[in-house]
Amino acid sequence: MLYIIEKALTEIEAMPRDKRENLAHLDAEINDAVEKLKALKEKLEATTDKK
């Protein structure tokens, strides 16, 4: 899932500037989701390592 979101973010960054500006709010939401997923991944890995 993290890969899919990062891929979408990469595609948004590859868009022409004028189109990307129209999606600025989406870019912020994707970045927020990526950070949350990374934190969740770290927690899950830490839980798995303890077992």
Buried (B, 14 or more C-beta within 10 A) or exposed (E): EEEEBBEBBEEBEEEEEEEBEEEEEEBEEBEEBBEEBEEEEEEEEEEEEEE
